[in-house]
Amino acid sequence: MAKSIRKKIFKALRIEEYPNLKKSVFELNNIGELKKLFGWKDDAILNDKSVYDFGSIEDINERRIRDAESIGTVCRNIARGTFLEIGTSTGIGTALMSQNAPEAKIYTVNIPPREAEAGEGGKYITHALENEEIGIYYKKLGLKNITQIFANTAVWTPDIGTIDVAFVDGCHDTKFVFNDTLKIIRCMKPGSFILWHDFNLELAQKRSWIRSVCLGVDKLYEKGLLKGRIFHLKDSIVGVHRIEG
């Protein structure tokens, strides 16, 4: 079989791994289209200079800017309520949420370092940081509306009331993405927003952790736990979903 034919067949089979996402993901050309969809007026505040950095080939199309725009725009236009981040890391994303929604209560969860090192937090994690490194970025900025939680989301259940915005960027294993999302949406009401990092159907063919995230979200659709569209800004790796009634 010719190499080009095998490649086309392989690509077609991989796409079918996400049959529900294939029907549900809607691609947007720019952040203005996301604002238009929801009648929003405010642009995201992007204070962190690292969004302009180039670290890998995926960043060449301003991926970091598109990610920050997606997260920051949702937070700035929702503005108030209870926000949750899964996966604090150094706290750059946490600070982005806080700066765009200073009147919101922001909770950020990170697995304790020893549990991460022991493999209890799954395979696809970005960093196994020491305690003093977790959230260091937002702590140095002196942001006051953030509460740090140390917990493994495999066994942690949100106990922070109704969640208005959630950003899922913890363990990227399919099982974790599925379970983290399920726990969160059970604490949400119609009109709330949930966002997933490392979400991009095209890059899922090239990056195993992105594929794993997409499989977890697709499974939620398969079981009828998510309904409606996921909006994806071109060149970003963030999926944006508004909970339906």
N, C-alpha and C positions, 0 to 999 in steps of 0.2 A: 504494500500500500504506500502511495506517495506520501512524503513527509507533510506536504501542505494539506492533504486530505485528512491525515491523522490529526493534525493540529486543529482543523475545523471541527472534527467530530469530538475531540477532547474538550474544546471550548464549549460546544453545545451541551455536552453532558454536565460540565461544571455549572453552567448557567441554570440548568434544571435543578441544581442543589437548592436553589432559592425560589421555588415556583410562586410562593406568596409574595415575596418582595418584588419579584419581577412585575407583578400586577399592582403593587402598592406604592412603590417608590416613584416620586415625581421629581424630575431634575429641574433645578432653577438656574438661570444664567447668572444672576447677581443677587446681592442682598436686597436691592430695591424690590425685587419680585416677592421676596419673603414678607417684606413690610407691606406691600400692596395686598397680599393674600389676607393678612390679618388686620388691615387698617391701621397699621402702626406708623408713627411719625418720627420717632427718635432713633438716631444712629448710635451704634455701639461706641463706648469710650474705650480706646485702645491705648493704654499707657505703657504697656510692657514692650520694650524695644526688641525683645527676642522674637516677636512675631514677624520681624523682617529678616530673620536669620535664614541661612541656607544650610541645612544639615544633611539632607539626603535628596535623592533624585525626585522624590515626590514633592519636595518644597519648591522646585523650580517654577511652578505655576502659582506661587504665592499661597501655597496650601495653608501655612500657618495663619496668614491674614484671614483667609476665608473661614478657617475654623473659629478664630477669635470673633469674627463678625457674626457668625451663626450663634455662638453662645452668648456673646455680649448683647446682641440685638434682642434676643428673647428676654434676657434678664432685665434689660433697661426698660422695655415696654411693658413687662408684667410688673416690675418695680417693687411690689410689696408682697408680703406673705411669708411662707416658709419654703426655703430652698434647700435642696439636698445635693451634695456631691459625693459620689462613690469613687474613691481613689484620690486622696489628697496629693500624694507625692511631695514635691517641694512647695506646692501651694500657688503656682502661677495661675492655674485655672480658677482656684478659689478666689484669688485676688480679682480676677476678671469679673467673676460673678458679683463680688462685694462692691467693686467700684461702679458697676452698672446698676446695682440695686442696693444702695446704702441704707434704705429703710427696711430691707428684708432681713429676716432671721436666717442665717446661712449655717447649715450643719455640714461638716465634711468628715467622711469616714475613711480611715486607713487601717489596714491590717497591722497588728503589732509586728515589729521587725523579726522577732524570734519565730513567730508562726510562719512568716513568709519564707525565712531561711529554711525552715523544716519542710517546706513544700505544702503546707496546709492551705495556702491561698491559691492553689492552682498552678498551672504551667506558664501561662502567658501573662506575666506581670511585668511592668516597666522597670521598677526599681524595688530593691529590698533595702530601704534606707534605715539609718539609725534613728532613734526617737527624736533627737535634737535636730535632725535634718528634715523631718516631716513637717511641712507647712512653713519652713523657714522664710520663704519669700513673702508670704502675706504677713507673717509675724514682724518682719523687719519694717514693713510699711505701717505697722501700728493700726491695722484695720480692726474695728471694734465689734462688728456685727457677725462675727464668725465663732462658732463653737466646734472645737476639735473632738472627734470621737475615735478612740482606738478600738477596733473590733474586726473580726473576720466575718464578712457578710454571708459566709456559708451558714453561720449559726446566728447571726444578728438579725433582728427584726426591727424596722423603724418604729420608734416610739416617740415621735416628735409632732404628732398631730397630722392634720391634713397637709399634704405636700403640693405646692403650687408649681414649682419648677424642679426638675431633677436632671442631673448630668451624670451619666453612667460611664465611668472610666477607670474601673478597678481591674479585677482579673478579667482577661479577655477569653477565657475558656468558655465554650458554648454553654456548659452547665451553669457556670457562674452568671453569665449574661442573662440567661433565661430566668434563673432564680432571683437575681438582684432586681430585674425588671418586674417580675411578678410581685415581689414584696412591695415595691414602690407603687405600682399602679393600684394596688389594693388600698393605698392610702391617699389616692387622688380622686378628684371630682371632675366631672366634665368641664372642659376648658383649661385644665392643667396641661403643662408641657413636660415631656420627657425627651431627653437628648442622649444619643449614644456617640461616644468617640470611637475612632477606628472603624467607622461605618462607611463603606464605599464599595458598591457591587463590582465596579471595574477593577479596583485594586485587590479585591478578594481573590482574583485569579493569580495574583502575584505575591501576596503577603499572607502567610498562614494565620496570623493572629486576627487579621481583618476578616478572613474567611470564617474564622471561628465566631467572631462577633455576629456576622451576618447570619450564620446558621442558628445562633441563639435567638435572634429577633424573628427570623422566619418561623421558627418553631412556635413562638407565641401566636403568630397569625394562624398557623396550622391548627392550633388548639382553640382558636376563637377567643383568645385572651386580649388580642389587639385588633382593632378595626379602624378603617380609614387610611389616609395617606401618611407616608413619611416623606418629608420634603428634604431634598439633598442639594446643597449649593455646589455647583460645578467646581471641581478641583479641591473641595474640602473632604475631610473624613469625619464629618458630623452629620448624623441624621436627626431631624426635628419632627416630633410627632405631637399633635394635640389630642388629648383624650376626648373621645366621643361619649355621648350619653347612652 
